[in-house]
Amino acid sequence: MKILSILFIALSTLLVNCTQTSEKNDETKSKKPGELNDAEIKAIEAEKTQERAEWNLFKAEADSTINSMEMELSKLSDKMNTSSKKDKERLQEKYNKSKEKVADLKVRIQKRNEEFQTDMQAYNEKISEKNKTFQRELKHDMNELGESMKDLFKDNVK
C-alpha cells in the first residue's frame, strides 16, 4: 500500500509539472518576438518619466543660468557706456564674445530639447547616456563662460 501511495504521489507531481511546463510554452508561443509584458512596459514608462523629469530640471537650471548671464551682460553693457573710450573698446570685444557664447548655449539647449522630444518617442537606454553626456558638457561650458564673465567684470572694476 505504501508503494502504491508513493507511486501515486510521484505520478501526480509529474503530471502537474508537465502541465505547468506546457502552459508556459503556450504563453511563450503566443507572445510574439519583440512584444513586452506589462511589467516591462511599466518599467520602461517609469524610466521615461524619470528621464523627462531629469531633463526638465536640467533645462530649467540651464535656462536660469543663461538668463542670469544675460542680465550680467546687460549690466556690463551699461557700465561700458559710462567707461572711457579705451576701456570701452577693450571691453566691447570681450562683451561680444561672451554674448555670442551665451547665444550659442541657448541654441544648443533648444536643439537638444527638440532631439530629446524626438528621442523619447523611441526610448532606449542610449538616450539616458546621451543626455548625461550633453548635460555634463553644457554645464562645463556654462561654468567656463561664467568664470570668464566674472573675470571680465573684475577687469572692468580696475
VENMOZI-V688324 format. One record per helix or strand of 2 or more residues. SS is the DSSP state (A for helix, B for strand). FROM is the first residue (numbers start at 0). TO is the last residue. If there is no record, write none. Layout:
ss from to
SS FROM TO
SS FROM TO
This chain:
ss from to
A 1 29
A 37 81
A 84 120
A 124 156
